[in-house]
Amino acid sequence: MESWPPGAHDPELADLQETYLPRKGAYDIPGLLRDRRLGNLALVSSFGAESIVLLHYVSRILPEVTVLFLDTGKHFPETLSYRDQVVKDLDLNLRVLEPEASSLQAEDPDGQLHSREPNTCCRLRKVFPLQDTLDGFDSWISGRKRYQADSRSQIGVIERDGERLKVNPMAFWTREEIDAYFAFHRLPRHPLEAQNYLSIGCAPCTRPVAEGEDARAGRWAESPEKVECGIHLGPDGRFRRSSAGASD
């Protein structure tokens, strides 16, 4: 039988779950996000297809929250324009993270590493910059949802991510609930969504989603074994940086 709360071996995590995510009763996501035990909190956003829903929702609870955006140098121009629009519309406290120029020159001089070693490319352009920046934060917020893919079907609203706590406020939201939020708050859609890009990452590694595919099927379609970029460490994960190919 499953123990309750999940993560009972982790007293801090278990107490937060019992307090704000009871097995019976309504979840209190605003209360969770405001809990002082989360410490210095950042929201990580790709400014992709559904990102504005999380940004709008959280910014109404924590207006000054730091929003971290990983500028990999490989984004669609539409994503960067959309990011600028959303930041202005929501008055967000944006911080842009970039990969180290020296690392890119050493490991990806022709800019084609994504086609040869997509995992290494993600480490250089996403994992390293984010994990270095998260050293200044105690917890972070992610937009992951269970319905997006089988690989995300078991995520919780709050979990351990390496040494930090991570909150997924919309873990249990459905696609219909996301669409309803867009409509109710009249939020602008990412321009590529009209072309059936349902999960939008770097341009070379993202394609439109075909009918019947899950929302993330268009990510790394040429590398079927790859389903995540590597920024989510998991409860037993740790970050170790020694070279472009070393991170766990």
C-alpha positions as CSV (number, residue, x, y, z in Angstrom):
1,M,0.0,0.0,0.0
2,E,1.3,3.5,-0.9
3,S,2.4,5.4,2.1
4,W,0.9,8.9,2.8
5,P,2.1,11.4,2.3
6,P,4.4,10.5,-0.6
7,G,8.0,11.2,0.4
8,A,7.3,10.4,4.0
9,H,11.0,9.5,4.4
10,D,11.7,13.3,3.7
11,P,10.1,15.1,6.7
12,E,10.2,18.6,5.2
13,L,8.6,17.4,1.9
14,A,6.1,15.2,3.7
15,D,5.0,18.1,5.9
16,L,4.5,20.4,3.0
17,Q,2.5,17.8,1.2
18,E,0.3,17.1,4.2
19,T,-0.3,20.8,4.8
20,Y,-1.1,22.0,1.3
21,L,-1.8,18.8,-0.7
22,P,-4.0,16.7,1.5
23,R,-5.2,13.3,0.2
24,K,-8.8,14.5,0.8
25,G,-9.7,18.1,0.3
26,A,-8.7,21.0,-2.0
27,Y,-5.1,21.7,-2.8
28,D,-3.7,25.0,-1.6
29,I,-1.1,25.9,-4.2
30,P,-1.0,29.6,-3.3
31,G,-0.3,28.7,0.3
32,L,2.4,26.3,-0.8
33,L,4.1,28.9,-3.0
34,R,4.1,31.4,-0.1
35,D,5.5,29.0,2.4
36,R,8.8,30.3,3.8
37,R,10.3,26.9,3.8
38,L,10.7,27.1,0.1
39,G,13.1,30.0,0.7
40,N,14.4,31.9,-2.3
41,L,12.3,30.7,-5.2
42,A,12.7,30.9,-8.9
43,L,10.4,30.0,-11.8
44,V,12.0,28.4,-14.8
45,S,10.1,29.0,-18.1
46,S,10.7,28.1,-21.7
47,F,8.1,30.6,-22.9
48,G,6.7,27.7,-24.9
49,A,3.2,26.7,-25.9
50,E,1.6,26.7,-22.4
51,S,4.2,28.7,-20.4
52,I,2.1,31.8,-20.1
53,V,-0.5,30.0,-18.1
54,L,2.0,29.1,-15.3
55,L,3.6,32.6,-15.6
56,H,0.3,34.3,-15.2
57,Y,-0.9,32.0,-12.4
58,V,2.3,32.3,-10.3
59,S,2.9,36.0,-10.9
60,R,-0.5,36.8,-9.4
61,I,0.6,34.9,-6.2
62,L,4.3,36.0,-6.2
63,P,4.5,39.2,-8.2
64,E,8.3,39.6,-7.7
65,V,9.3,36.0,-8.4
66,T,12.4,35.7,-10.5
67,V,11.7,34.1,-13.9
68,L,14.7,32.2,-15.4
69,F,14.9,31.8,-19.2
70,L,17.5,29.6,-20.8
71,D,18.6,31.4,-24.0
72,T,20.3,28.5,-25.7
73,G,21.0,30.4,-28.9
74,K,18.9,27.9,-30.8
75,H,15.4,29.2,-30.1
76,F,12.8,30.0,-32.8
77,P,12.6,33.7,-33.4
78,E,8.9,33.5,-32.6
79,T,9.8,32.2,-29.1
80,L,12.0,35.2,-28.4
81,S,9.4,37.7,-29.7
82,Y,6.7,35.9,-27.7
83,R,8.9,36.0,-24.6
84,D,9.4,39.7,-24.9
85,Q,5.6,40.3,-25.3
86,V,4.7,38.1,-22.3
87,V,7.4,39.7,-20.0
88,K,6.0,43.1,-20.9
89,D,2.3,42.1,-20.6
90,L,2.8,40.4,-17.2
91,D,5.5,42.8,-15.9
92,L,7.8,39.8,-15.1
93,N,11.1,39.9,-13.3
94,L,13.1,38.1,-16.1
95,R,16.6,36.8,-15.9
96,V,18.1,35.5,-19.1
97,L,20.7,32.6,-18.8
98,E,23.2,31.9,-21.5
99,P,25.8,29.1,-22.0
100,E,29.4,29.9,-21.5
101,A,30.9,31.1,-24.8
102,S,34.2,29.3,-24.1
103,S,32.4,26.0,-23.6
104,L,30.4,26.4,-26.8
105,Q,33.6,27.2,-28.7
106,A,35.4,24.2,-27.3
107,E,32.5,21.7,-27.6
108,D,30.3,23.0,-30.4
109,P,32.4,25.2,-32.7
110,D,30.2,24.5,-35.7
111,G,26.9,24.8,-33.9
112,Q,25.8,21.4,-34.9
113,L,26.4,19.5,-31.7
114,H,22.6,18.9,-31.4
115,S,22.7,16.7,-34.5
116,R,25.6,14.6,-33.2
117,E,25.2,14.5,-29.4
118,P,21.8,16.0,-28.3
119,N,22.4,15.2,-24.7
120,T,25.7,17.0,-24.6
121,C,24.2,19.9,-26.4
122,C,21.4,20.2,-23.8
123,R,24.0,20.0,-21.0
124,L,26.0,22.8,-22.5
125,R,23.1,25.1,-23.4
126,K,20.6,24.3,-20.6
127,V,21.7,22.1,-17.7
128,F,25.0,23.8,-16.9
129,P,23.7,27.4,-17.0
130,L,20.6,26.5,-15.0
131,Q,22.3,24.5,-12.3
132,D,25.0,27.2,-11.9
133,T,22.2,29.8,-11.5
134,L,20.1,27.7,-9.1
135,D,23.0,27.7,-6.7
136,G,21.5,31.1,-5.6
137,F,18.0,29.6,-5.0
138,D,16.5,27.2,-2.5
139,S,13.6,26.0,-4.6
140,W,12.2,26.3,-8.1
141,I,8.9,26.2,-10.0
142,S,8.4,24.1,-13.2
143,G,5.5,23.9,-15.7
144,R,5.5,20.2,-16.1
145,K,2.1,18.4,-16.3
146,R,1.2,14.7,-16.1
147,Y,-0.8,14.7,-19.3
148,Q,2.1,15.9,-21.5
149,A,3.8,12.6,-21.9
150,D,4.2,9.1,-20.4
151,S,7.5,10.2,-18.9
152,R,5.7,12.8,-16.8
153,S,2.7,10.8,-15.9
154,Q,3.8,10.3,-12.2
155,I,5.1,13.7,-11.3
156,G,3.8,15.3,-8.1
157,V,3.0,18.9,-7.3
158,I,6.0,19.1,-5.0
159,E,9.1,16.9,-5.1
160,R,12.8,16.8,-4.5
161,D,15.1,17.8,-7.3
162,G,18.5,17.1,-6.2
163,E,19.2,19.2,-3.1
164,R,16.3,21.5,-3.8
165,L,12.5,21.4,-3.6
166,K,10.7,21.8,-6.9
167,V,7.0,22.8,-7.3
168,N,4.9,21.7,-10.3
169,P,1.8,23.8,-9.7
170,M,0.0,22.4,-12.7
171,A,1.0,18.8,-12.5
172,F,-2.6,17.6,-12.4
173,W,-4.1,20.2,-14.8
174,T,-5.6,18.7,-18.0
175,R,-5.3,20.1,-21.5
176,E,-8.9,21.3,-21.2
177,E,-8.2,23.2,-18.0
178,I,-5.2,24.8,-19.6
179,D,-7.3,25.9,-22.6
180,A,-10.0,27.2,-20.3
181,Y,-7.5,29.3,-18.4
182,F,-6.2,30.8,-21.7
183,A,-9.7,31.7,-22.7
184,F,-10.9,33.1,-19.4
185,H,-7.8,35.3,-19.0
186,R,-7.5,36.1,-22.7
187,L,-3.9,35.1,-22.8
188,P,-2.0,35.3,-26.1
189,R,-0.9,32.0,-27.6
190,H,2.6,31.2,-28.8
191,P,2.5,31.9,-32.6
192,L,3.9,28.5,-33.5
193,E,1.0,26.7,-31.7
194,A,-1.2,27.4,-34.7
195,Q,1.2,25.2,-36.7
196,N,0.7,22.3,-34.3
197,Y,3.9,22.9,-32.3
198,L,2.4,21.8,-28.9
199,S,5.8,21.6,-27.0
200,I,8.3,24.2,-28.2
201,G,12.0,23.9,-27.5
202,C,15.1,24.7,-29.6
203,A,14.3,25.0,-33.3
204,P,16.6,22.2,-34.6
205,C,15.1,19.7,-32.2
206,T,11.4,20.5,-32.4
207,R,8.8,19.6,-35.0
208,P,5.0,19.9,-35.2
209,V,3.0,17.2,-33.5
210,A,0.9,14.8,-35.6
211,E,-2.7,13.9,-34.8
212,G,-2.9,11.4,-32.0
213,E,0.7,12.0,-30.7
214,D,1.3,13.3,-27.2
215,A,2.2,16.9,-26.7
216,R,5.9,16.3,-26.4
217,A,6.2,13.9,-29.4
218,G,7.8,16.7,-31.5
219,R,10.8,17.1,-29.2
220,W,14.0,15.3,-30.2
221,A,12.0,13.3,-32.7
222,E,15.2,12.1,-34.4
223,S,16.5,10.8,-31.0
224,P,13.6,8.6,-29.7
225,E,15.5,7.6,-26.6
226,K,15.7,11.2,-25.5
227,V,12.6,12.6,-23.8
228,E,13.9,15.3,-21.5
229,C,16.7,17.9,-21.7
230,G,18.2,16.9,-18.4
231,I,17.4,19.9,-16.2
232,H,15.1,17.8,-13.9
233,L,17.4,15.8,-11.6
234,G,14.8,13.8,-9.7
235,P,14.8,13.0,-5.9
236,D,18.1,11.2,-5.9
237,G,19.8,13.3,-8.6
238,R,22.8,15.5,-8.1
239,F,24.6,17.9,-10.3
240,R,28.3,17.3,-11.0
241,R,30.2,19.4,-13.5
242,S,33.6,18.3,-14.8
243,S,33.2,18.4,-18.5
244,A,30.4,18.8,-21.1
245,G,29.5,15.2,-20.8
246,A,29.3,14.9,-17.0
247,S,26.2,15.8,-15.2
248,D,23.9,13.6,-13.1
